[in-house]
């Protein structure tokens, strides 16, 4: 995947380095303009759809969404570094799945900034009114809504404890 993504960039099919600074509600429009400049005659969503048309079956909204997430990464928008030798396209696919399912929840909470940013872009494009938050932002929003005993923040301390790096477990296959 990394080699394929790199080769796309070598052929000029990579977004400008400044693309990471685009506002989430402008990303798809800017990608549409980029694709037009490459004479594809496709919008971003049409480009995603084209990648799915070659299946011998119809595709689901889930497949469309996760493919759109993958395409953002492939085109260089907030592309994941995949710096470890074990990192591959499955990492991005998993992030796309998390983003998809998060788009059907009350909140989408993630530590990964690139995952949050790509999710904001797609939530905007697909009209998913889900707040995309860091764990700290989530705690600030949820704290007033949680009924707890005075002088007892044990629930919140335990919840934020799950987000500490020493509790993150990496499974290598």
SVG drawing of the C-alpha trace seen along z (x, -y; Angstrom):
<svg xmlns="http://www.w3.org/2000/svg" viewBox="-27 -26 37 39">
<polyline fill="none" stroke="black" stroke-width="0.4" points="0.0,0.0 2.8,-2.4 4.5,-1.8 1.3,-2.2 0.4,-5.4 4.0,-6.7 3.7,-5.8 0.5,-7.8 2.3,-10.8 5.1,-10.3 2.6,-10.4 1.2,-13.7 -1.9,-12.2 -1.2,-13.5 -2.8,-16.5 -0.7,-19.5 1.2,-19.6 -1.1,-22.4 -4.1,-20.1 -3.8,-19.2 -4.7,-22.8 -8.0,-22.8 -11.2,-23.2 -13.2,-20.0 -16.1,-21.5 -13.8,-22.5 -11.9,-19.2 -14.2,-17.4 -14.7,-20.6 -11.0,-21.1 -10.4,-17.4 -13.1,-17.8 -11.1,-20.8 -7.9,-18.7 -9.5,-15.8 -10.8,-18.3 -7.3,-19.7 -6.1,-16.1 -8.7,-15.7 -10.5,-12.9 -14.0,-14.4 -15.0,-12.9 -15.9,-14.3 -14.4,-12.8 -17.5,-10.8 -17.7,-9.6 -14.1,-8.6 -14.9,-6.6 -17.9,-5.0 -15.7,-4.1 -13.4,-2.1 -16.4,0.0 -18.1,0.5 -15.8,3.3 -17.1,5.7 -19.5,8.3 -22.1,7.2 -23.7,4.0 -21.9,2.1 -23.1,1.0 -23.0,-2.4 -20.4,-1.0 -18.2,0.0 -18.7,-3.3 -17.8,-5.2 -14.7,-3.1 -13.5,-3.4 -13.9,-7.2 -11.8,-7.2 -9.2,-5.1 -9.2,-7.4 -8.6,-10.4 -5.5,-8.7 -4.4,-7.4 -4.6,-10.9 -2.4,-12.3 -5.0,-14.0 -3.8,-13.5 -2.1,-10.3 -1.1,-8.0 2.7,-7.6 2.6,-3.8 6.1,-4.1 6.3,-0.6 7.2,2.4 3.9,4.1 1.8,1.1 -0.2,1.6 -3.4,0.8 -5.3,2.8 -4.5,0.0 -6.2,-2.5 -9.1,-0.2 -9.5,0.3 -9.5,-3.5 -12.1,-3.8 -14.3,-1.3 -13.9,-3.1 -14.9,-6.3 -17.9,-4.7 -19.3,-3.2 -18.5,-6.4 -20.6,-8.3 -23.6,-6.4 -23.0,-7.2 -23.6,-10.2 -19.9,-11.1 -16.8,-9.9 -13.8,-10.0 -10.3,-9.3 -6.7,-10.1 -5.5,-9.9 -5.6,-13.4 -5.6,-12.2 -8.4,-9.8 -10.4,-12.7 -9.7,-15.0 -10.7,-12.6 -13.8,-11.7 -14.8,-15.3 -14.4,-15.6 -16.6,-12.6 -19.2,-13.4 -19.6,-16.8 -19.9,-15.3 -22.4,-12.6 -24.3,-14.9 -23.5,-12.9 -24.0,-15.3 -21.6,-13.6 -19.1,-15.6 -15.6,-14.4 -13.6,-14.9 -10.4,-14.1 -10.8,-12.2 -10.2,-15.4 -12.8,-17.3 -15.2,-14.4 -14.7,-14.5 -15.4,-18.3 -18.7,-17.8 -19.9,-14.7 -19.0,-15.7 -22.0,-18.1 -24.3,-15.3 -23.1,-12.6 -24.9,-12.4 -22.3,-11.6 -22.0,-12.0 -20.4,-15.2 -16.6,-15.0 -16.5,-11.8 -14.8,-12.0 -13.8,-8.3 -15.8,-7.5 -14.1,-10.3 -10.7,-9.5 -11.1,-5.8 -12.4,-6.8 -9.5,-9.1 -7.2,-6.5 -8.1,-4.3 -6.6,-7.0 -3.2,-7.0 -0.4,-5.6 0.7,-3.0 -2.8,-1.4 -2.7,-1.2 -1.8,2.3 -0.5,3.1 -1.1,6.5 1.3,7.8 0.2,10.7"/>
</svg>
